[in-house]
């Protein structure tokens, strides 16, 4: 299994410093909806403290938790890919403090500094690969057929 990647620590120091110039400190109270599936993905966050659950709406009245995120984790990647809409919803499971980044400002910085852009895209891709692998493992556990005795 791949290891969990923390966006800010994965970037080289110079690139991290440039990205952090765009950061804004924000907080969310416990139970706050941070974003909804299908909403406009125009920002992302790096969690400083607290816990966030990602969820998927499976019926009009039921959401299923698909992942839990904590300190150092990237919250939101849909800002990087068309159609720039959230694929999941997110809710603060406890009080959350985070760095917030405006997607258009980050994308403009990536055009200005292509090495930063490449590092950022690679790191986000590693985060996604790890989350896909983790989700796959959870699904296999949940739907594993009982073994027959021999």
N, C-alpha and C positions, 0 to 999 in steps of 0.2 A: 504494500500500500504506500502511496506517496505521502509525504509528510505535509502537515498544514503549513501554508505559506502566509506570512504576515507582510502585507503590502509595504509598509514603511521600512521595516528592517530588511526587506529583500532588495530594495533599491540602493544603489551606491550613494554614499553620503552627499555628494554634490547634487545629484538628481533629487534626492529626498529633500534637501534644503530648498531647492527651487520649487518643488511641489508644495512644500509647507508654507511658502510665501502666500499661497492661495487659500490656505486653510482658515476656517472660521470655527471657533468653538461653539458648540450647541449642546443642548440637553433635552431629554425627553422624559416625562414622568412615566412611572410604571403604568402599564396598560395602554399607553398612547399608540395609535396606529401611525406608523412612520410613512408608509406608502401602501397603495392597493394595486393588485394585479390589474394591468391594462392602463394604469396612470402614466403620465408623461415622466420619463426618466431623464431628468435634467440636472441631477446631482448624485453624489455618492458620499459615503461616510467611512471613516476608520474609527472603530469603537475604542474609546479610551477606558471606559469602565461600564459595568452593567452587562445585561444579557438581552439579546434580541432573538426572537423566534421568527423564522421565515415560514410562511404557510401558503397553502394552495387551496383555493375555493373548489370543493368537490361537488357541492350541491348549493342551491341558493341560501341555505341556512347552515351549512357545515364547512368549516375550514379544517385542514389537516396540517399539523406541524411537520415540516420537511427538514428543518435544520435549526440548530441553535448556534448563535455566534456570541463571542465574548471579546475581551480586551485584545486589541491588536488586529482584529478581523476586519476585512473589507465587507462593507454592507452596500450592496448595489453594484451591478456590473452592466445593467441594461443600457446605461448612458453611452456605452461604447459601441453598441451595435444597433443598426436600424432594425425595427422601426422606432427605437428609443422609447419603449414602453416596458414597464415592470412586468417580469414574468411571474413573480410571486408577490405576496403581500408581506409586510414586516410589522411586528409589534414589539414594543418594549416589554420585556418580562420582568424587569426591575428598573429602577431609575438608571438612565443611560446618559453618559457624557461621551461626546464624539467630536472628531474633526469633520467638518462638512466642506465639500469641494464642489464648486460650480462646474458642471461638465463642460460648458462652452469655453470657460476660461482655461480649463485643463487641456482641452483639445487644441486650443490656440497655442498654448505653451508647447504642446507636442509637435505642432507644425514648426514653431520657432526653433525647437531643440529636438531634432529627429532621434538622437540617441536616448533622450528621456522618453520620447514616445515609444520607441522600440522596447526599452526596459519596462515601461508601464504595461504595454500590451502583453509582453511575455509573462510578467508577474501575474497579471489578471488571468491569463490563460492557465498558469500553474494553479492558481486558486480554484478556477473552474474545474480543472482536471481532478484536483483533490476532492472537491465537493461531489463531483459525479461518481468518483470511485467510492466515496463514503456512502452516498445514496444507493448505489448499486449493492453494496454490502448489506445495507439495512433491508432493502427489498428482498434480497436472497434469503436473509434470515427470516423475514416475515412470511414469505411464501414458500419456504422450503417444505417439500413433501416429507412426511414422516417415513423413516426407513422401516422396511419390513424385517422382522426377525428372520434369520436364516436357519 
